[in-house]
Amino acid sequence: MKTLAKAFSLAAFLAASGSAAQAGKADDTLVWVTNIEASIPLVWWENLVDIAAMMQHTMDTLVYRNPETMEYEPLLATEWTRIDDRTLEFRLRPGVTFHDGSAFDAEDVVVSYSKLIDPATKVMNASLVNWMEQIEKVDDMTVRIVSKAPFPAALEFLASTRMGIMPSEVWLNPPKTADGQPDYAHMPVIGTGPYRMTSFTPGGDMVLERNEAYFDGPKGQPAIGRVVMKTILDTETALAELMVGSVNWVTGMQQDSADQMREMPGVTVIDGPDMRISYLMLDATGRSGDTPVKDIRVRQAIAHAIDKEGIAKSLVGPASQVLNAGCYPTQVGCTQDVISYAYDPEKAKALLAEAGYPNGIEIEIDAYRDRYLLEAIVGNLRDVGIRSSITMLQWAGLRAEMDNSKIEVVQTSWSSSGLNDVSGIASVLLKMTSDDYCQSPEVKALLDKGDTTIDPQERNAAYKAALQKVQEELCWVPLYAHSKPYAFSEELNFVPTADGFPLFFLSSWK
């Protein structure tokens, strides 16, 4: 109860000192907490999920993925047609205006997306946009997007917050650096979204005001007038401010903290699904040396030794899901109908003995987060004779070690950038890049086929074959999809989404 006690003490102090400014229904202001200091309010140059979340509110995309049905609905485009395997044509919504009052038309789409794919613009996560080869204006309200190759996931990528559209004039007249170069990262944030940004302090807060001229579309008219992203680095401080009413919404806490908060009056705690997937990568090809993990029987022993169900239920959270394949169940092309390795300690011991290790083995597991979950896995492995040491690294250090083939076993996770498509995970992690521990030409070929096959049935079959092959070789041990706890004021209606983006334009006061 240490976390709750600390937060409660701080809450008492804030209340007694009168230092807690109120937020909430009374002044129609939703204040939510981020624990990351952002320097730029545009996700193209500040690759943070919280900045991406705010851009969901300030900017619109051509299509909208309904968070309940996962179907694509018209947003800035009213309809679309596939002209051929590489070309999609979009008819644009008339009468839409940007926050600066300018009219939205085809030129804004063409310039926005042409700038995003221009290497000179230097956007982060360029793979999310550089599938486009060119963007063509057909007429003032019609555009065509041509992909470099057949790209069946185009609508999913176009629904991503990173495909927001700003006025062409803003892109063509960016601020300049001291040496006269375009400074795209410091362009004004001007979109067509349900909220407009009125202020942003680097490393601090962002304020959004309702766009009273917002059009009637699938996002709906926002019910809450003002949304504030408040930066609080310490979780206990954030929870304390929630208790006294100076903030309305907090996430990013450990499950035990969330469980403690359920006891607090005036606070609602819910556990939402989370697209983030934890997994082990096993060095099946021996790139890190001639280790026992090269033997398929040892890798099978590792898989059978882990009580995924028990860890998910007791530690990960109520909304977690145990996985057989390394993809989130709702993702297009994902299937869990592949070889599974049930928790079976005796079978794990037998496999080790069969591989020539009746007295067990020693391995090293590297990771960069979720040590408490890794320690539970290490305990399971110890029970069958696999003695594991843990090395915790920063993400950059872990990535460098993986790139340099120095890691025997790695525990990490992936959130697919919120993309509800299996290409957002498998095609990123398993196509023979330097940090792919499978290095399977067959898997890569199957994923390439899935990534470029327009026919849904053929596409699904290719992905299923790839995921099945990975489980046969067992270079990748999927564990569980995470559970994400949210704590918020009881006067707020909030529904979480699996991609982790809070959609406050769908929230309301009770």
C-alpha positions in Angstrom: 0.0 0.0 0.0 3.1 2.2 -0.1 2.1 3.9 -3.4 -1.4 4.8 -2.2 -0.1 6.0 1.2 2.3 8.4 -0.5 -0.3 9.6 -2.9 -2.8 10.0 -0.1 -0.3 12.0 2.0 0.4 14.3 -0.9 -3.3 14.7 -1.6 -3.9 15.7 2.0 -1.1 18.3 1.7 -2.5 19.7 -1.5 -6.0 20.0 -0.1 -4.8 21.6 3.1 -2.6 24.1 1.3 -5.3 25.0 -1.1 -2.8 24.6 -3.9 -4.9 22.3 -6.0 -6.7 24.1 -8.8 -10.0 22.4 -9.7 -10.8 20.7 -13.0 -13.8 18.9 -14.2 -17.5 19.3 -15.0 -18.0 22.6 -13.2 -15.7 24.5 -15.5 -16.1 22.1 -18.5 -12.3 21.3 -18.4 -10.9 17.8 -18.7 -7.3 17.7 -17.4 -5.4 14.5 -18.2 -1.9 13.6 -17.2 1.1 12.7 -19.3 4.4 11.6 -17.6 6.5 12.4 -20.6 8.0 15.9 -21.4 7.2 16.7 -25.0 9.1 19.4 -26.8 7.1 19.6 -30.0 3.3 19.2 -30.5 3.5 17.4 -33.8 4.0 13.6 -33.8 6.0 13.7 -37.1 9.0 15.2 -35.1 8.0 14.1 -31.5 7.3 10.4 -31.7 5.3 10.1 -28.5 2.0 8.3 -28.0 0.6 11.3 -26.0 1.4 13.7 -28.8 -0.2 11.3 -31.3 -3.2 11.2 -29.0 -3.6 14.9 -29.0 -3.3 15.0 -32.8 -6.3 12.7 -32.9 -8.2 15.7 -31.5 -6.7 18.6 -33.5 -6.4 16.9 -36.9 -8.5 14.7 -39.1 -7.5 12.0 -41.6 -9.2 10.9 -44.8 -10.8 7.8 -43.1 -11.7 7.0 -39.5 -11.4 3.6 -37.9 -14.4 3.1 -35.6 -13.0 2.1 -32.2 -15.9 -0.2 -31.5 -16.5 -2.0 -34.8 -12.9 -1.5 -36.2 -14.6 -0.6 -39.5 -13.4 2.3 -41.7 -15.8 5.2 -42.0 -15.7 8.4 -44.1 -14.0 11.4 -42.4 -12.3 14.0 -44.6 -13.1 11.7 -47.5 -16.8 10.8 -48.1 -16.1 7.8 -50.3 -13.2 5.9 -51.9 -12.6 3.6 -54.8 -9.8 1.2 -55.6 -8.7 2.0 -59.1 -6.1 -0.7 -59.3 -3.8 -2.6 -56.9 -1.7 0.5 -56.3 -4.2 3.3 -56.6 -7.0 4.6 -54.3 -9.3 7.5 -55.3 -10.9 9.6 -52.6 -13.8 12.0 -52.9 -13.4 14.8 -50.3 -16.0 16.1 -47.9 -17.2 19.6 -48.9 -17.7 22.5 -46.6 -14.9 21.6 -44.1 -12.8 24.4 -42.8 -9.4 24.5 -40.9 -9.1 26.1 -37.5 -7.7 29.2 -39.2 -10.9 29.5 -41.3 -9.4 28.4 -44.6 -11.3 25.9 -46.7 -10.2 22.3 -47.0 -9.6 20.9 -50.5 -7.5 18.5 -52.5 -4.5 20.8 -52.5 -4.2 20.4 -48.8 -4.1 16.6 -49.1 -1.6 16.6 -51.9 0.8 19.0 -50.2 0.5 17.5 -46.7 1.2 13.9 -47.9 3.8 15.0 -50.5 5.7 16.8 -47.7 5.4 13.8 -45.3 7.1 11.4 -47.9 9.7 14.0 -48.8 13.0 12.9 -47.2 13.9 16.5 -46.7 11.1 16.9 -44.2 12.7 14.3 -42.0 9.6 12.9 -40.3 10.0 10.2 -37.6 8.6 6.7 -38.2 8.8 7.4 -41.9 7.7 3.8 -42.6 4.2 4.8 -41.7 4.0 7.2 -44.6 6.6 6.2 -47.2 4.5 3.4 -48.6 3.0 6.2 -50.7 4.7 6.9 -54.0 2.7 9.9 -55.1 -0.4 11.9 -54.4 -2.4 13.3 -57.3 -5.0 16.0 -57.5 -7.9 14.9 -59.8 -10.0 18.0 -59.2 -10.6 20.4 -56.3 -12.3 17.7 -54.3 -10.8 14.5 -55.5 -7.4 13.0 -54.9 -5.6 9.7 -55.8 -3.0 8.1 -53.7 -0.6 5.8 -55.5 1.4 3.3 -53.4 4.9 2.0 -54.3 3.6 -1.5 -54.5 0.2 -3.1 -53.9 -0.7 -2.1 -50.3 -3.8 -3.7 -48.8 -3.3 -2.0 -45.5 -3.6 1.5 -47.0 -6.9 2.4 -45.2 -5.5 1.4 -41.9 -2.4 3.5 -42.4 -4.5 6.4 -43.7 -6.6 6.2 -40.5 -3.5 6.7 -38.4 -3.1 9.9 -36.5 0.2 10.4 -38.4 -1.8 11.0 -41.6 -3.4 14.2 -40.3 -3.8 17.0 -42.8 -2.9 20.6 -42.4 -3.4 23.6 -44.8 -1.1 23.6 -47.8 -0.2 27.2 -47.0 1.3 26.1 -43.7 3.4 23.4 -45.3 4.6 25.6 -48.1 5.5 28.5 -45.8 7.1 26.9 -42.7 9.2 28.8 -40.1 12.9 29.1 -40.9 15.9 28.0 -38.8 18.7 30.4 -38.1 20.5 29.4 -41.3 17.4 29.8 -43.4 16.3 26.2 -43.7 12.6 25.1 -43.4 11.8 24.3 -39.7 8.8 22.1 -40.2 8.8 20.9 -36.6 7.8 24.3 -35.4 4.9 24.9 -37.8 1.6 26.0 -36.2 -0.8 23.2 -35.3 -3.7 23.8 -37.6 -6.1 21.0 -38.4 -9.8 20.4 -39.0 -10.3 18.3 -35.9 -12.9 18.5 -33.1 -10.5 20.6 -31.0 -8.0 23.4 -31.8 -4.8 23.8 -29.9 -4.6 27.2 -28.2 -1.4 26.8 -26.3 1.6 24.5 -25.8 4.6 24.8 -23.5 7.6 22.6 -24.4 8.1 20.1 -21.6 4.8 21.3 -20.0 1.1 21.6 -20.8 -1.0 21.7 -23.9 -4.5 23.3 -24.1 -7.2 22.4 -26.6 -10.5 24.2 -27.1 -13.6 22.8 -28.7 -13.9 23.5 -32.4 -17.4 25.0 -32.5 -17.5 24.8 -36.3 -16.7 21.1 -36.4 -18.5 19.2 -39.1 -20.9 16.4 -38.6 -18.9 13.2 -39.0 -18.0 9.9 -37.3 -16.0 11.6 -34.5 -19.2 13.4 -33.5 -19.5 16.8 -31.9 -17.3 16.9 -28.7 -19.2 17.2 -25.5 -16.4 18.6 -23.4 -15.3 22.2 -24.0 -11.7 22.2 -23.0 -9.0 19.4 -22.8 -5.7 20.0 -21.1 -2.7 17.7 -21.3 -0.8 18.3 -18.0 2.8 17.1 -17.6 3.4 15.4 -14.2 6.4 13.1 -14.2 5.8 11.3 -10.9 2.9 8.8 -10.8 2.2 9.3 -7.1 1.9 13.0 -7.6 -0.5 12.5 -10.5 -2.7 10.2 -8.4 -2.7 12.7 -5.5 -3.9 15.4 -7.8 -6.6 13.1 -9.1 -7.8 12.5 -5.5 -8.1 16.3 -4.8 -9.7 17.0 -8.2 -7.0 19.1 -9.9 -6.7 16.5 -12.7 -9.4 14.2 -14.1 -7.6 11.3 -15.8 -4.5 9.3 -15.2 -2.9 6.2 -16.8 0.6 4.8 -16.9 0.4 3.3 -13.4 1.4 -0.2 -12.3 -1.4 -2.6 -11.7 -1.0 -2.6 -7.9 -1.4 1.1 -7.9 -4.5 0.9 -9.9 -5.9 -1.8 -7.5 -5.2 0.5 -4.6 -7.0 3.4 -6.3 -10.2 1.4 -6.6 -10.7 2.0 -2.9 -10.7 5.8 -3.2 -14.0 7.7 -3.2 -14.7 9.9 -6.2 -12.4 7.9 -8.5 -13.3 5.3 -11.1 -10.7 2.7 -12.2 -11.2 0.5 -15.2 -8.9 -1.9 -17.0 -8.8 -1.5 -20.8 -7.4 -3.7 -23.5 -3.9 -2.9 -24.7 -2.5 -3.7 -28.2 1.0 -3.8 -26.6 2.4 -7.4 -26.8 5.2 -8.9 -24.7 7.3 -11.6 -26.2 10.7 -13.4 -26.0 13.1 -13.5 -28.9 15.3 -16.6 -28.8 18.6 -16.8 -30.7 17.7 -19.8 -32.8 20.4 -19.2 -35.4 23.3 -18.9 -33.0 24.2 -15.4 -33.8 25.2 -14.7 -30.2 27.4 -17.9 -30.1 27.1 -21.6 -29.7 24.5 -21.5 -26.9 22.0 -24.2 -25.8 19.2 -22.0 -27.2 20.2 -23.0 -30.7 18.6 -26.4 -30.0 14.9 -26.4 -30.8 14.3 -28.7 -27.8 15.7 -26.1 -25.5 13.5 -23.4 -27.1 10.5 -25.7 -26.7 11.4 -26.3 -23.1 11.5 -22.5 -22.5 8.1 -22.1 -24.1 6.6 -25.0 -22.0 8.1 -23.7 -18.8 6.3 -20.3 -18.8 3.0 -20.1 -17.1 1.6 -17.3 -19.3 -1.9 -17.7 -18.0 -0.8 -17.4 -14.4 1.4 -14.4 -15.0 -1.2 -12.6 -17.1 -4.0 -13.2 -14.5 -1.9 -12.3 -11.4 0.5 -9.6 -12.7 -0.4 -8.2 -16.2 -3.9 -7.2 -15.5 -7.6 -8.1 -15.9 -7.8 -7.2 -19.6 -4.7 -9.0 -20.6 -4.9 -11.8 -23.2 -2.6 -14.9 -23.5 -1.3 -15.3 -27.0 -0.2 -18.2 -29.2 0.9 -16.0 -32.1 2.7 -12.6 -32.0 -0.1 -10.3 -33.0 -3.1 -8.6 -31.4 -6.3 -10.6 -31.9 -8.3 -7.8 -33.6 -5.5 -7.0 -36.1 -6.4 -7.8 -39.7 -4.4 -10.9 -40.8 -3.9 -12.0 -37.2 -4.7 -15.6 -36.1 -4.1 -17.4 -32.9 -4.7 -20.7 -34.6 -1.1 -21.8 -34.7 1.1 -24.3 -32.7 0.7 -23.5 -29.0 3.0 -24.5 -26.1 1.0 -25.2 -23.0 2.4 -24.7 -19.6 3.9 -28.1 -18.8 7.0 -28.0 -16.4 7.5 -31.8 -16.6 7.6 -31.7 -20.4 10.0 -28.8 -20.3 12.4 -30.9 -18.0 12.1 -33.9 -20.4 13.0 -31.7 -23.4 16.0 -30.4 -21.6 17.2 -33.9 -20.8 16.5 -35.0 -24.3 18.7 -32.1 -25.6 21.5 -33.3 -23.3 21.0 -31.0 -20.4 19.5 -33.2 -17.6 21.0 -30.8 -15.0 19.6 -27.7 -16.6 21.2 -24.8 -18.4 22.2 -21.2 -17.7 21.0 -18.4 -20.0 21.0 -14.6 -20.0 17.9 -12.6 -20.7 18.1 -8.9 -21.7 15.2 -6.5 -21.4 14.4 -2.8 -21.1 11.1 -2.7 -19.3 8.6 -4.8 -17.3 11.2 -6.3 -15.0 8.5 -7.5 -12.5 7.0 -9.6 -15.3 10.4 -10.9 -16.4 11.2 -12.0 -12.8 8.0 -14.1 -12.8 9.2 -15.7 -16.1 12.7 -16.3 -14.6 11.0 -18.0 -11.6 9.1 -20.4 -14.0 12.3 -21.2 -15.8 14.2 -21.9 -12.6 11.6 -24.4 -11.7 12.5 -26.6 -14.7 16.3 -26.1 -14.3 16.9 -23.1 -16.6 18.9 -20.6 -14.5 18.5 -17.1 -15.9 20.3 -13.9 -15.2 18.7 -10.6 -16.1 20.3 -7.6 -17.7 18.2 -4.4 -17.9 19.2 -1.9 -20.5 17.8 1.4 -21.9 15.9 0.8 -25.2 18.7 2.3 -27.3 21.2 0.0 -25.7 19.0 -3.1 -26.1 18.4 -2.3 -29.7 22.1 -1.9 -30.3 22.9 -5.3 -28.7 20.2 -6.9 -30.8 21.5 -5.3 -33.9 25.0 -6.5 -33.1 23.7 -10.1 -32.5 25.0 -10.2 -28.9 21.8 -11.3 -27.1 20.8 -14.9 -26.4 17.3 -14.2 -25.2 15.5 -10.9 -25.1 12.2 -9.9 -23.5 10.6 -6.9 -25.1 7.2 -5.6 -26.3 5.6 -4.0 -29.3 2.5 -1.8 -29.7 2.3 -1.8 -33.5 2.1 2.0 -33.5 -1.6 1.5 -32.8 -2.1 -0.1 -36.3 -4.9 -2.7 -36.4 -3.1 -4.7 -39.0 -0.7 -7.6 -38.5 1.8 -5.9 -40.8 2.3 -3.4 -38.0 4.1 -6.0 -35.9 5.1 -9.2 -37.8 6.2 -7.3 -41.0 8.3 -5.0 -38.8 9.9 -7.5 -36.6 10.3 -10.7 -38.7 11.5 -9.7 -42.2 15.3 -10.4 -41.7 16.3 -7.0 -40.3 19.3 -7.0 -38.0 17.1 -7.4 -34.9 15.1 -10.3 -36.3 16.2 -13.3 -34.4 14.4 -15.7 -36.7 16.2 -14.7 -39.9 13.9 -16.9 -42.0 13.7 -16.3 -45.7 10.5 -18.4 -45.8 8.8 -16.2 -43.2 9.9 -13.1 -45.0 8.6 -14.3 -48.3 5.2 -15.1 -46.7 5.0 -11.7 -45.0 6.0 -10.0 -48.3 3.1 -11.8 -49.9 0.7 -10.8 -47.2 1.9 -7.2 -47.3 1.2 -6.9 -51.1 -1.8 -9.1 -51.7 -5.1 -7.2 -52.1 -7.3 -10.3 -51.9 -8.2 -10.6 -48.2 -8.4 -14.4 -48.1 -5.1 -14.9 -49.8 -3.6 -12.3 -47.6 -4.8 -13.9 -44.4 -3.5 -17.3 -45.6 0.0 -15.9 -46.2 0.1 -14.3 -42.7 -1.2 -17.5 -41.1 1.5 -19.5 -42.8 4.2 -17.0 -41.6 3.0 -17.0 -38.0 2.8 -20.8 -38.0 6.3 -21.1 -39.4 7.6 -18.8 -36.6 6.0 -21.0 -34.0 7.5 -24.1 -35.6 11.0 -22.6 -35.4 10.2 -21.0 -32.1 12.5 -18.1 -32.4 9.7 -15.9 -31.1 7.7 -16.8 -28.0 4.5 -14.6 -27.8 3.4 -14.1 -24.2 0.4 -11.9 -23.7 -1.3 -8.7 -24.7 -1.2 -6.2 -21.9 -3.9 -4.7 -19.8 -4.0 -0.9 -19.3 -5.5 0.6 -16.1 -7.1 4.0 -16.2 -8.1 6.1 -13.1 -10.4 9.1 -13.6 -12.9 11.3 -12.0 -16.2 9.5 -11.3 -18.1 12.4 -13.1 -16.4 11.5 -16.4 -17.6 9.0 -19.0 -14.6 7.4 -20.6 -14.2 4.3 -22.8 -10.6 3.0 -23.5 -9.4 1.7 -26.8 -6.8 -1.0 -27.4 -4.5 1.2 -29.4 -3.9 3.3 -26.3 -5.1 6.6 -27.7 -7.6 8.3 -25.4 -10.4 9.6 -27.5 -11.7 12.5 -25.3 -13.9 13.8 -28.2 -16.0 10.7 -27.4 -16.0 11.4 -23.6 -18.6 13.4 -21.7 -19.6 14.5 -18.2 -22.2 12.5 -16.3 
